[in-house]
Amino acid sequence: MTSDVNESDRVAAAVDALLAAYPPATTQPKEFWGAQFDAGLAWVDYQVGDGGLGVSPRHREYVNRRLEEAGAPTWNRSANILGIGMGAGVLAAHGTPEQRTRWLRPMFTMDEIWCQLFSEPGAGSDVAGLATRAVRDGDEWIVNGQKVWTTLAHLAKWGLLVARSDPDQPKHLGLTYFIVDMESPGVEVRPLYQITGEAEFNEVFFDDARIPDSQRIDDVGAGWRVAMTTLMNERVAIGGNTVPRNFGSIGRAMEVWNQRGSGDATTRRELARLWAEVEAMRLTALRATENMKAGVPGPEGSTGKLAWADLNKEVTSFTVSMLGLEGLTIPEGYTLEPTSYETREVERVMSPQRHFLRARANSIEGGTSEIMRNILGERILGLPGEPRVDKGLPWKEVPRG
Amino acid sequence: MAEPTTFVRSEEQRMLASTLRDLLASTTDMDRTRELSLSTDAMDHVTWKAISEMGLVGLALPSAYGGADSTTTDLAIVFEELGRVVAAVPLLSTVVASSVIMATGSEEQRRSLLPPLAAGETVATIAIFEDAHGHGTDTPSTKATREGGGWRISGVKRFVTDAPNADVFVVSAAVDGGVGTFVVAADVDGVAIEPLNALDPTRPLGNVSFDVLVSDDARLGGSHTGDALARAVDLGIAMVSQEQVGLSQRCLEMSVDYAKNRFQFGRAIGSFQAIKHRCADMLVAVEHARSAAWHAAATFDDPLEASIAIPLAKSVCSDTAVKVSGDTIQVFGGIGFTWEHDAHLYFKRAKATSLLFGPVGFHRDRLADAVGI
């Protein structure tokens, strides 16, 4: 308890000093983030020198709240989410001191944007089956293959890459984790146009790209274990995400109903049903957060992703139906254009029609709803797994297609 | 932690739940419940006596009237546990009727009427519905007219819960251009109870016709007690929602347990995604219902939030109970369709509770009004 109090005092003092020395109103964001990192307030639980103070991670919330209240810039966390939200955790847990020193500060200051290179055309839900090859060549690795669904790749300096270093091992064991320079020769990024015509994601092609061995994270063959750290950080980043009432698609649905709806009783009643479902999901997220804080976490902490995906698809589809014949149109039209940095950052106001189309990805991205149901069934309810035909087989003997 | 939380159960509440669960494990018996299901006046007297002695019937009433001064959420926990075992006890009826007496009765009426109810010595229920769609609760055709120094109550109330076991009816009647509420004993001349064949026989139903002369002090409150009756109905919805959470959670547990132990094609059927995914969907539904029901109980004393939370819970928990108990029959397959299995007791309770206090659609309209749709 005493150390808790000491920790709280230390963190509070560090925040006070930072805000006094770098008043948010008159400090450029990059300069502020640099000072925040140096003050140990980037990830307060990391070691001193890595942007932390070596205190409990529960102080993160306090730091964020204080900085937000003071009007400090905090949008680097979302703009460089794959670095600050995920890559940093990997470096903190698995990186060498040199690696942490090289990458953490410019990541936090947004001087270097990060992306994550896991999914492949042949490895979606079964990401451990990935085929991108990394072959050792002296002090370097030569990488060949293709990644897909890579958010921010076209803006990124660094990529978190998992590649197959030993195809003779079973699939989980032959993987190695690297940090790849996205601007190096042999790395090509192409926008991947999606259902709306936009390109939020990219395809990334590796053609004899070379990665210094000094950019390998942890041991050769430890790639899956390191990747799990990334995914765990992803879950932490997504979990505890509570929103106000009427946030997001259900709020848009109410706007459409109130401004442009038909006014009929059946539609109204159905909208009320959907509102109730969305609100129950929101209350469940609140309950999960409260139970987590109270130290009594339950299954309610694991249902959010699946529930949200299904409900968001249903609500956005219903919203287009409420438009009547206007739902036959899409105001933006279809043009093939990469999503720009600005459109990612500025709150985009999509038409209900575009929102409806975009929502189809909700049950695919970040774990398909089928995989989420397997996770709930097996890890929460304790049901047995499916028999696996690839278990124990060398990766190269596993059927693919 | 001085910080107030809405969703985290206190140590005392967890204790209440586990004590009651243990008690119900010893007092309830599914074979006896099945036996009771063949009657129109089912009542598990063993369990009723046990929960009465534990002080749970009057849990949320003030101690001055024989209660235990507990909160609405404490009471909700009792309903969740009773829902887990589809207990055939008249708690819902008694609690709802007691809340009307508490809200509208004079000090003298409370002191004479509430203690025997709180002790479980007598059973009360509200008699307010007159047709299948809940029309006319604001304008009952049942009338109260002056006769001598008292009141003559005349009319027919339908679908009255626990009517066959009730000692006391809390009856709504048109009077003075508003809705009046009267307390009428079941065993007096002029009260006729017609038991119904209930879809869920573990919560008996009856039609009750009144042509009865009662004394002046049978009347509760002033002429306009309609709001108090509506509040009592909302309390009933909050409690039923929690009961639905309990029965749904139990169904999920039975399904998962069966899916782990039933083998077909050389595998536990729970290893098939068709079953596993159904169970995962049941889990999501139960967790959402749990949040909605808890919120309804926790915010019951905040009228503005309750106007949202009550129809919200009704909408979510009713759909969940019907879906999860129906899916349970499907997971069990043939055995789940038999009388000897427990699944039908849950399924019947689920469907019946979804209709109790007015169908879901009616409450979705209320919700739309409350949230600005």
Interface residues (C-beta under 8 A of the other chain):
Chain A: N246 M254 W257 N258 A265 R268 R269 L271 A272 R273 W275 A276 E277 E279 A280 M281 L283 T284 L286 R287 E290 N291 A294 V296 P299 E300 T303 L306 A307 E370 M372 R373 N374 L376 G377 E378 I380 L381 G382 L383 P384 G385 E386 P387
Chain B: M1 T5 T6 F7 V8 V256 A259 K260 R267 A268 G270 S271 F272 Q273 I275 K276 H277 C279 A280 D281 L283 V284 E287 H288 A289 R290 S291 A292 W294 H295 I308 P311 L312 S315 V316 D319 G361 R364 D365 L367 A368 V371 G372 I373
